[in-house]
Amino acid sequence: MSLRIIKQGMLTTIQDRGRFGYQDIGVPWGGAMDDYALRLANLLVGNNESEACVEFTMAGTQMYFEEDAVVAFTGGGARIFVNERPVPLWRSLYIKAYRLIVLQPDQGCRTYLSVAGGFKTEPVMGSQSTYIQGKLGGWLGRSLIANDLIPQSHQYTNQNKKIRNDFHCTEDVAIAHWSLSPLTYKFYSHPEVRVIRGQEWDWFEHDSQNEFFSEEFRISMQSNRMGYRLDGSPMKKSIKEDLISSAVTKGSIQVTPDNNMVLLMSDAQTTGGYPRIGQVAEVDLPICAQLKPGDPIRFREISIGESENLLMEREKEIEQLKDTIALRFS
């Protein structure tokens, strides 16, 4: 089974949960911008939650499968149509071969496509994720373009088979009677992201510290998978000290020499010389992944302990979802 790209959209790549253990040699973490949506997409079709999916930025992509496929779409960057019929996100679908799949714009920024059995691409450094700047992983180390044919692995799990056998498809597409209800993020008109004070928090003027947690910022047009530049009040330093290049990661918020903030995302560099005013709690990174240029964002302070507890609660939620799906198909 293969996925044929007809029209690539803004940015379409193969992503999994990332490339771990190589940050010390300068290789970014990478992986899905919205790790939560990717994991749930895989659970919906019976895959291991770390299986590679297709990540769509915004909309505009058109494609079809060359054989019947059990798939799921998650995230929030697009509305999905199969042969002009709208189909829901957060449910498994049985789609007949050669039916046109179209992604049209929605309120978020990124959408994920999983397929039962996963996509067959060569892992690089233990990951199938595409790192475009390094030309690593995914499909030929680049974004997907028109006429690409992405093969699917046929290493089906028992869960894949059980979910597939639950469908009785006589039309272009069949929709499962069950779904997942994502709890980690919602699309607010004014999204609030929880943040821990950064290691150089005390380097900034008191007024800037107050503005960081009280004012609204906006995602700049200068934004991509490496990071988002944030438009808003300048964050002014109270000291003239320069920072020796230090470790940064997804969710680090740096302040550049022109006093503007940059929120680092999946493909960010592994070290940086700009002071870190904050660190987004990992549990809220999916909210950031679904923001697009022009969207507002606010920050709310929490402690490291609170951040850890929130993450453990989310992991418990995902484990409960796994158990529920397994019980349904036992």
C-alpha positions in Angstrom: 0.0 0.0 0.0 1.3 3.5 -0.9 0.3 7.1 -0.4 0.4 9.2 -3.5 0.8 13.0 -3.1 -1.0 15.0 -5.8 -0.5 18.4 -4.3 1.9 19.0 -1.4 0.4 22.0 0.4 2.4 24.4 2.4 4.7 21.9 4.2 4.1 18.2 4.3 6.7 15.9 6.0 7.1 12.4 7.6 7.5 12.7 11.4 7.7 10.5 14.4 8.5 11.3 18.0 12.0 12.6 17.3 15.6 11.8 17.2 16.9 11.3 20.7 20.5 11.0 22.0 22.3 13.1 19.4 21.9 16.6 20.8 25.4 16.6 22.1 26.7 16.5 18.5 24.3 19.2 17.3 21.5 17.1 15.9 18.1 18.5 16.9 15.4 16.6 18.7 13.1 17.1 15.7 10.0 15.0 15.4 6.3 16.0 15.3 5.5 19.6 16.3 2.4 18.2 18.1 3.6 15.0 19.7 0.3 14.5 21.4 -1.7 14.5 18.2 0.8 12.1 16.5 0.5 9.6 19.4 -3.3 9.6 19.4 -3.4 9.3 15.6 -1.4 6.1 16.0 -3.6 4.7 18.8 -6.7 5.2 16.6 -5.4 2.8 14.0 -3.7 0.3 16.3 -0.1 1.3 15.8 2.7 1.8 18.3 2.3 5.4 19.5 5.7 6.3 18.1 5.1 5.2 14.6 5.8 7.7 11.8 2.9 9.8 10.5 2.5 12.5 7.9 2.5 16.0 9.3 0.7 18.7 7.4 1.3 22.4 8.1 -1.9 24.3 7.4 -3.9 22.9 4.4 -3.8 22.6 0.6 -2.6 19.0 0.4 -4.3 16.5 -2.0 -3.5 12.8 -2.1 -4.9 9.2 -2.3 -4.0 5.7 -1.2 -3.4 3.1 -3.9 -5.0 0.4 -1.8 -7.8 0.4 0.8 -6.4 1.9 4.0 -7.3 2.3 7.7 -6.3 5.8 8.7 -6.8 8.5 11.2 -6.4 12.3 11.2 -5.7 14.3 14.3 -4.6 17.8 15.2 -6.4 20.9 14.1 -4.8 22.5 11.0 -7.3 21.2 8.4 -10.7 19.9 7.7 -10.6 16.6 5.8 -12.7 15.6 2.7 -12.7 12.2 1.0 -14.3 12.5 -2.5 -15.8 15.8 -1.3 -17.4 14.1 1.7 -16.3 15.7 5.0 -14.9 13.2 7.5 -14.1 13.8 11.2 -10.8 14.0 13.0 -10.0 11.9 16.0 -11.6 8.8 14.6 -10.4 5.8 12.6 -11.5 5.7 8.9 -11.6 3.0 6.3 -10.9 4.7 2.9 -11.2 2.9 -0.4 -8.3 3.0 -2.9 -7.9 6.0 -5.2 -10.4 8.2 -3.3 -9.2 11.8 -3.4 -8.3 13.1 0.1 -8.2 16.9 0.4 -7.2 19.1 3.3 -8.9 22.5 3.6 -8.0 25.2 6.2 -9.2 25.1 9.8 -8.6 27.0 13.0 -5.3 25.3 14.0 -2.0 24.9 12.2 -1.0 21.2 12.0 -2.8 17.9 11.2 -1.5 14.3 11.4 -2.2 11.3 9.2 -1.6 7.8 10.5 -2.1 4.6 8.6 -2.5 1.1 10.0 0.9 -0.6 9.8 2.8 2.7 9.5 4.8 4.2 6.6 8.0 2.5 5.4 10.9 4.9 5.3 14.5 4.4 6.3 15.3 5.5 9.9 18.3 7.8 10.4 19.8 7.9 13.8 16.9 5.9 15.1 14.2 8.1 13.7 12.1 8.4 10.6 11.5 12.1 11.3 12.4 14.6 8.6 15.0 17.2 9.4 15.0 19.4 6.3 18.0 21.6 7.2 20.2 18.5 7.7 18.5 16.6 4.8 18.0 13.7 7.2 15.2 11.1 7.6 11.6 11.0 6.3 11.3 10.8 2.6 14.7 11.6 0.9 15.4 14.1 3.7 12.9 16.6 2.4 9.3 17.7 2.4 6.8 15.7 0.3 6.1 17.0 -3.1 3.6 16.2 -5.9 4.0 12.6 -7.3 5.8 11.3 -4.3 4.8 7.7 -3.6 5.2 6.8 0.1 5.2 3.1 0.8 3.3 1.6 3.8 4.8 -1.1 6.0 2.8 -4.3 6.1 4.0 -5.2 9.6 0.5 -5.2 11.0 -0.1 -5.6 14.8 -3.0 -7.6 16.2 -4.6 -4.3 17.1 -4.3 -3.1 13.5 -6.1 -6.2 12.3 -8.8 -6.0 14.9 -9.6 -2.4 14.1 -9.6 -3.1 10.3 -12.0 -6.0 10.8 -14.4 -3.8 12.7 -15.2 -2.0 9.4 -17.8 -3.0 6.9 -17.1 -0.5 4.1 -19.3 -0.4 1.0 -18.9 3.3 0.2 -15.9 5.5 -0.4 -15.2 5.8 3.3 -16.4 4.2 6.5 -16.2 6.1 9.8 -15.7 4.3 13.1 -18.4 4.5 15.7 -15.9 5.3 18.4 -13.5 8.3 18.7 -10.9 9.8 21.1 -11.6 13.1 22.8 -8.4 15.1 23.1 -8.1 16.9 26.5 -4.6 18.3 26.4 -5.4 21.3 24.2 -8.4 23.3 23.0 -8.4 26.1 20.5 -9.0 29.3 22.4 -9.3 32.7 20.8 -6.6 33.8 23.3 -4.6 30.7 24.1 -2.7 30.6 27.5 0.5 28.6 27.7 2.1 27.6 31.0 5.7 28.6 31.4 8.5 28.0 33.9 11.0 30.9 34.6 14.1 30.5 32.4 17.6 30.3 33.8 18.3 33.9 32.9 15.0 35.3 34.2 16.8 37.6 36.7 18.7 39.2 33.8 15.6 41.1 32.8 14.1 44.4 34.0 11.2 44.2 36.5 8.8 45.8 34.0 9.7 43.3 31.3 9.2 40.4 33.8 5.7 41.7 34.5 4.9 42.2 30.9 6.0 38.7 30.1 3.2 37.3 32.2 0.6 40.0 31.7 0.6 41.0 28.1 -0.5 39.3 24.9 2.0 38.4 22.2 1.5 37.3 18.6 3.1 34.7 16.4 5.2 36.5 13.8 5.3 35.7 10.1 8.9 34.8 10.8 8.0 31.4 12.2 8.6 27.8 11.1 9.5 24.4 12.6 12.7 25.8 14.1 10.9 28.5 16.1 8.4 31.3 16.4 9.4 34.9 16.6 6.9 36.7 19.0 5.6 40.2 18.3 5.0 42.3 21.4 6.6 44.3 24.2 10.4 44.2 24.1 12.0 42.2 26.9 14.8 44.5 28.2 17.8 43.2 30.1 18.8 44.9 33.3 22.4 43.7 33.0 24.9 43.9 30.1 26.3 40.4 30.6 26.6 38.2 27.5 25.6 34.5 27.8 28.0 31.7 26.9 26.4 29.3 24.4 24.2 27.1 26.5 21.7 24.2 26.0 18.3 25.0 24.6 15.4 22.7 23.6 11.9 22.7 22.3 9.9 25.2 24.3 12.8 27.4 25.3 12.0 31.1 25.0 15.1 33.1 24.1 15.5 36.9 23.9 17.5 38.2 21.0 19.8 41.2 21.0 17.0 43.4 19.7 14.9 42.5 22.8 12.4 40.2 20.8 11.5 36.7 21.9 11.8 33.5 20.0 9.9 30.4 21.1 12.0 27.4 19.9 10.2 24.4 18.4 11.0 20.9 17.2 13.8 21.7 14.7 15.6 24.2 16.9 19.3 24.2 17.4 20.7 22.4 20.4 22.6 25.4 21.9 22.2 29.1 21.8 23.8 32.3 23.1 20.7 34.3 23.9 19.3 34.5 27.4 16.4 32.2 28.2 13.5 34.0 29.8 11.2 31.0 30.0 10.6 27.4 29.2 7.2 26.2 28.1 5.8 23.3 30.1 6.0 20.2 28.0 2.3 19.5 28.4 1.5 22.7 26.6 3.8 22.3 23.6 0.8 20.9 21.6 -0.9 24.2 22.0 2.1 26.0 20.6 2.3 23.6 17.7 -1.2 24.5 16.6 -0.5 28.3 16.6 0.0 30.0 13.2 1.3 33.4 12.2 -1.0 36.1 13.6 -2.4 34.0 16.4 -2.2 35.5 20.0 -0.5 33.8 22.9 -0.3 34.5 26.6 2.0 33.0 29.2 1.1 31.9 32.8 3.8 31.1 35.3 3.9 27.7 36.9 6.6 25.8 38.9 8.8 22.9 37.8 6.9 20.7 40.1 3.5 21.7 38.7 4.9 21.1 35.2 6.0 17.6 36.1 2.6 16.8 37.7 0.7 18.0 34.6 2.9 15.9 32.4 2.3 12.8 34.5 -1.4 13.4 34.4 -1.3 13.5 30.6 0.7 10.3 30.5 -1.9 8.6 32.7 -4.6 9.9 30.3 -2.8 8.3 27.3 -2.3 5.0 29.2 -6.1 5.0 30.0 -6.9 5.6 26.3 -4.6 2.7 25.4 -6.3 0.4 27.9 -9.8 1.5 26.7 -9.0 0.8 23.0 -7.4 -2.6 23.9 -10.5 -3.5 25.9 -12.8 -2.5 23.1 -11.0 -4.9 20.7 -10.2 -7.7 23.1 
